[in-house]
Amino acid sequence: MVYLQVIVNGLTLGALYACLAVGFSLVWGVLNVINMLHGSMIILGGYLTFFAWTHLGVPPLLAIVPVAGMLFLLGWLLQMGLINRLVSQPVLTTLTVTFGLDLILYNAMNVFFDATPRRVTLDLGTVVLGPVVLAWDRMLVFALALGLTLALYGVMRASRAGRAIVAVRMDREAAALMGIRINRVYAMTFAIGAGLAGACGALMAMVFPITTNLSGLLLGKAFVVCVIGGLGTVPGALVGGLALGLIESFSGHWFGPQNALIIGFVLMLVLLMTRPTGLLGRKGYE
């Protein structure tokens, strides 16, 4: 019966991974820009939530919206002011630019916040259901992370802006001929990715200690989720995140938590060799 606990832990972690990666996947799939800033944006969201809680008395759950809004605005400004000027350049160019921006943000957070791990403590207690112990803070984070991912899926499917993003992703030239403003769609997409990164950082701060040293690890996990699930789609990020969460949970149980990360990256390499489009990806959508 211990495997029920392993599955619950894996699904909780997987929902966070899906929320972590969906914005990264969307930006990569639509703009063809590998946003190396993504991991640091998640950490920034966690730091902003922590300091809003400790210094301003803002409840962490209420801080999610303004934190996501601030990261959304930051993403919009970066895209319109800088990245949009280079978006037509080769991938290596935009990758180098976002890598440089990541170095700036990373070092700025170390200067203003330092690298001390910080966590928002909710103390909501636990509930026991047979052999499974559920922490209410983790269940709340699971529900919110899953809700944010599904909300993005609804926006992409039902809203005018979402349909424009999908159209640009499928065929930029045809979308431009239909009157869609490509630069505005790019800015909106990058801003959505940044806003989701901020919201994910706020959620992560409620269950894990947040530190700048984790930014590279979180970026790596976003890569793994994209490879597993498929690039540029919300269902792909959801499936990839849940799959990675379950894989790490079972790997940690069988081989020790220190080996769980290695097994996840090995799986990524295997999928790259056997199914490079991911579980839900399609050829031509890379």
C-alpha positions in Angstrom: 0.0 0.0 0.0 3.0 2.3 0.2 2.7 2.8 -3.5 -0.5 4.8 -3.0 1.5 7.3 -1.1 4.2 7.3 -3.8 1.6 7.9 -6.5 0.0 10.8 -4.5 3.4 12.4 -4.0 4.2 12.0 -7.7 1.0 13.5 -8.9 1.4 16.5 -6.6 5.0 17.0 -7.8 3.8 16.5 -11.4 1.2 19.2 -11.3 3.9 21.6 -10.1 6.1 20.5 -13.0 3.3 21.0 -15.5 2.7 24.5 -14.2 6.5 25.1 -14.2 6.9 24.0 -17.8 3.8 25.1 -19.6 4.9 28.7 -20.1 8.4 27.7 -21.1 6.9 25.3 -23.7 4.5 27.9 -25.0 7.2 30.5 -25.6 9.5 28.0 -27.3 6.7 26.6 -29.5 5.2 29.9 -30.6 8.3 32.2 -30.7 10.9 29.6 -31.3 12.8 31.3 -28.4 14.4 29.2 -25.7 13.8 31.3 -22.7 16.8 30.8 -20.4 15.2 33.3 -18.0 12.4 30.9 -17.1 14.1 29.3 -14.0 15.1 32.6 -12.5 11.6 34.0 -13.1 10.2 31.2 -11.1 12.6 31.9 -8.3 11.7 35.6 -8.5 8.0 34.8 -8.1 8.8 32.7 -5.0 10.9 35.5 -3.5 8.3 38.1 -4.1 5.6 35.9 -2.5 7.9 35.3 0.6 8.7 38.9 1.1 5.1 40.0 0.6 4.1 37.5 3.3 6.9 38.4 5.8 7.2 42.2 5.3 3.7 43.3 4.1 1.5 40.6 5.7 0.0 39.6 2.4 -1.4 36.0 2.6 0.5 33.8 0.1 -2.6 32.7 -1.7 -3.6 36.3 -2.3 -0.1 37.2 -3.4 -0.2 34.8 -6.4 -2.3 37.2 -8.5 -0.1 40.4 -8.1 3.1 38.4 -8.3 1.9 36.8 -11.6 0.9 40.2 -12.8 4.3 41.7 -12.1 6.0 38.9 -13.9 3.5 39.3 -16.8 4.5 43.0 -17.1 8.2 42.2 -16.9 7.8 39.6 -19.6 5.8 42.0 -21.8 8.5 44.7 -21.4 11.4 42.4 -22.1 9.7 41.0 -25.2 8.5 44.3 -26.7 11.7 46.2 -25.8 14.4 43.7 -26.6 13.6 40.2 -27.7 11.1 41.2 -30.3 13.9 43.0 -32.2 15.8 39.7 -32.4 13.0 37.1 -32.7 13.6 36.6 -36.4 17.2 35.8 -35.8 18.6 32.3 -35.4 17.7 30.4 -32.2 21.3 30.7 -31.0 21.0 34.5 -31.0 17.9 34.7 -28.9 19.2 31.9 -26.6 22.3 34.0 -26.0 20.2 37.1 -25.3 17.9 35.3 -22.8 21.0 33.7 -21.2 22.5 37.1 -20.7 19.3 38.4 -19.2 19.2 35.4 -16.9 22.6 36.2 -15.6 21.5 39.7 -14.9 18.4 38.6 -13.1 20.2 35.8 -11.2 22.9 38.1 -9.9 20.4 40.9 -9.1 18.4 38.5 -6.9 21.6 37.4 -5.2 22.4 41.1 -4.4 18.9 42.1 -3.2 17.7 38.8 -1.7 20.9 36.7 -1.3 20.8 32.9 -1.8 19.4 31.9 1.6 16.6 29.3 1.1 13.2 30.7 2.1 9.8 29.0 2.4 6.3 30.2 3.1 5.0 28.1 6.0 1.2 27.6 5.9 0.8 25.0 8.7 -2.5 23.7 7.4 -2.1 20.2 9.0 -2.6 16.8 7.4 -5.4 14.3 6.8 -5.0 10.5 6.9 -6.9 8.4 4.4 -6.0 4.8 5.1 -2.4 4.3 4.2 -2.1 7.7 2.6 -1.1 10.9 4.5 -2.1 14.1 2.7 -0.6 17.5 3.7 -3.2 20.2 3.1 -0.7 22.7 1.8 0.5 20.2 -0.8 -3.0 19.4 -1.8 -3.8 23.1 -2.2 -0.7 23.6 -4.3 -1.6 20.6 -6.4 -5.1 22.0 -7.1 -3.9 25.5 -7.9 -1.1 24.3 -10.1 -3.5 22.0 -12.0 -6.1 24.8 -12.2 -3.6 27.3 -13.6 -2.5 24.8 -16.3 -6.1 23.9 -17.2 -7.1 27.6 -17.2 -4.4 28.3 -19.8 -5.8 25.5 -21.9 -9.2 27.0 -21.7 -7.9 30.4 -22.7 -6.0 28.9 -25.6 -9.1 27.1 -26.8 -11.9 29.6 -26.2 -10.5 33.1 -26.2 -9.7 35.3 -29.2 -6.1 35.9 -28.0 -5.6 32.2 -27.4 -6.8 31.3 -30.9 -4.4 34.0 -32.3 -1.5 32.4 -30.4 -2.4 29.0 -31.8 -2.7 30.4 -35.3 0.8 32.1 -35.1 2.3 28.9 -33.8 0.9 26.9 -36.7 1.6 29.3 -39.5 3.0 32.8 -38.8 2.8 34.0 -42.4 -0.8 32.9 -42.9 -1.7 34.5 -39.5 -0.2 37.8 -40.6 -2.2 37.7 -43.9 -5.3 37.3 -41.8 -4.6 40.5 -39.9 -3.1 39.1 -36.7 -0.4 41.4 -35.3 2.5 39.0 -34.9 4.6 41.2 -32.7 1.7 41.7 -30.3 1.0 38.0 -30.2 4.7 37.3 -29.4 4.6 39.8 -26.6 1.4 38.3 -25.2 2.9 34.8 -25.4 6.1 35.8 -23.7 4.2 37.7 -21.0 1.9 34.7 -20.3 4.9 32.5 -19.9 6.5 34.9 -17.5 3.3 35.3 -15.5 2.9 31.6 -15.2 6.5 31.3 -14.0 5.7 33.9 -11.3 2.6 32.0 -10.2 4.5 28.7 -10.2 7.2 30.3 -8.0 4.6 31.5 -5.6 3.2 27.9 -5.3 6.6 26.4 -5.0 7.5 28.7 -2.1 4.6 27.1 -0.2 6.0 23.6 -0.3 9.8 23.9 -1.0 12.6 26.2 0.1 13.2 28.7 -2.6 16.8 29.8 -3.5 18.5 31.3 -6.5 20.7 28.1 -6.7 17.6 26.2 -7.9 17.1 28.3 -11.1 19.2 26.1 -13.3 17.6 22.9 -12.0 14.1 24.3 -12.6 15.0 25.3 -16.1 16.4 21.7 -16.7 13.1 20.2 -15.5 11.2 22.4 -17.9 13.3 21.0 -20.7 12.6 17.5 -19.6 8.8 18.1 -19.4 8.8 19.6 -22.9 10.7 16.6 -24.3 8.4 14.1 -22.6 5.1 15.7 -23.4 5.7 17.6 -26.6 6.6 21.2 -27.4 4.2 24.1 -27.5 1.0 22.5 -26.2 -0.7 22.7 -22.8 -1.8 19.0 -22.9 1.8 18.1 -23.7 3.1 20.1 -20.7 0.5 18.5 -18.4 1.2 15.0 -19.5 5.0 15.6 -19.4 4.8 17.2 -15.9 2.7 14.4 -14.4 4.8 11.7 -16.0 8.0 13.3 -14.7 6.5 13.7 -11.2 5.5 10.0 -11.1 8.9 8.9 -12.5 10.8 10.9 -9.9 8.5 9.7 -7.1 8.9 6.0 -8.0 12.6 6.4 -8.7 13.2 8.1 -5.4 11.3 5.3 -3.6 13.2 2.5 -5.4 16.7 3.9 -5.9 16.8 6.8 -3.4 15.9 10.5 -3.9 19.5 11.4 -4.9 19.0 9.3 -8.1 15.5 10.4 -9.1 16.8 13.5 -11.1 19.3 11.3 -13.0 16.6 8.9 -14.1 14.4 11.7 -15.3 17.2 13.1 -17.5 18.0 9.6 -18.8 14.4 9.2 -19.8 14.6 12.6 -21.7 17.6 11.3 -23.7 15.8 8.0 -24.5 12.8 9.9 -25.8 15.0 12.3 -27.8 16.4 9.3 -29.6 13.2 7.3 -30.0 10.4 9.9 -30.2 11.8 13.4 -30.5 8.3 15.0 -30.8 7.3 13.8 -27.3 4.3 11.8 -26.3 1.7 14.3 -27.6 3.9 16.2 -30.1 3.4 16.0 -33.9 5.9 16.3 -36.7 6.1 19.8 -38.1 5.3 21.4 -34.7 8.8 21.6 -33.4 
